[in-house]
Amino acid sequence: MTKAIEHIVAGYSTLKNRKALEEIRDHRRRLLNDYRMRSGSGMNFDWINAELQEEIGVVEDALSKLGEEQHKPS
């Protein structure tokens, strides 16, 4: 799924849509939190944890770059 997120994030970054990027990041954080709360069920889905963390990282990198662009002198 990370490739899909990378493409979505690239599109929102091109549009400089910080709000959409923040919503994606927040959604992934909620999913990660929900997963962690349910992880004691005996089922091993560690790949979900890793995938969500990677996706959050992709979005946070884009937000960071977007913030840098906004602070560059014209």
C-alpha positions as CSV (number, residue, x, y, z in Angstrom):
1,M,0.0,0.0,0.0
2,T,3.0,2.3,0.5
3,K,3.3,2.9,-3.2
4,A,-0.3,4.0,-3.4
5,I,0.2,6.4,-0.5
6,E,3.4,7.7,-2.1
7,H,1.4,8.6,-5.2
8,I,-1.5,10.1,-3.3
9,V,1.0,12.1,-1.2
10,A,2.9,13.3,-4.3
11,G,-0.4,14.6,-5.8
12,Y,-1.4,16.5,-2.7
13,S,2.2,17.8,-2.3
14,T,2.1,19.1,-5.9
15,L,-1.2,20.8,-5.1
16,K,0.3,22.1,-1.8
17,N,-2.7,20.7,0.0
18,R,-1.4,20.6,3.6
19,K,-4.9,19.9,5.0
20,A,-5.3,16.7,3.0
21,L,-1.9,15.5,4.0
22,E,-2.6,16.2,7.6
23,E,-5.9,14.3,7.3
24,I,-4.1,11.3,5.8
25,R,-1.5,11.3,8.5
26,D,-4.1,11.6,11.3
27,H,-6.1,8.8,9.8
28,R,-3.1,6.5,9.7
29,R,-2.2,7.4,13.3
30,R,-5.8,6.5,14.3
31,L,-5.5,3.1,12.5
32,L,-2.1,2.5,14.2
33,N,-3.6,3.3,17.6
34,D,-6.6,1.0,16.9
35,Y,-4.3,-1.8,15.8
36,R,-2.1,-1.5,18.9
37,M,-5.1,-1.5,21.2
38,R,-6.3,-4.8,19.6
39,S,-2.9,-6.4,19.1
40,G,-3.4,-8.5,22.3
41,S,-5.9,-10.7,20.5
42,G,-3.4,-13.4,19.8
43,M,-3.2,-12.7,16.1
44,N,0.1,-11.5,14.7
45,F,-0.2,-8.7,12.3
46,D,3.1,-7.0,12.9
47,W,3.3,-6.1,9.2
48,I,0.3,-3.8,9.7
49,N,2.2,-1.9,12.4
50,A,5.3,-1.6,10.1
51,E,3.2,-0.5,7.1
52,L,1.3,2.1,9.0
53,Q,4.5,3.6,10.5
54,E,6.1,3.7,7.0
55,E,3.0,5.4,5.5
56,I,3.0,8.0,8.4
57,G,6.7,8.6,7.7
58,V,5.9,9.2,4.0
59,V,3.2,11.8,4.8
60,E,5.4,13.5,7.5
61,D,8.3,13.8,5.0
62,A,6.0,15.5,2.5
63,L,4.6,17.8,5.2
64,S,8.1,18.7,6.2
65,K,9.1,19.5,2.6
66,L,5.9,21.5,2.1
67,G,6.8,23.5,5.2
68,E,10.3,24.2,3.9
69,E,9.0,25.4,0.6
70,Q,6.6,27.9,2.4
71,H,9.5,29.3,4.3
72,K,11.9,29.8,1.3
73,P,12.4,33.4,0.3
74,S,10.8,34.3,-3.0
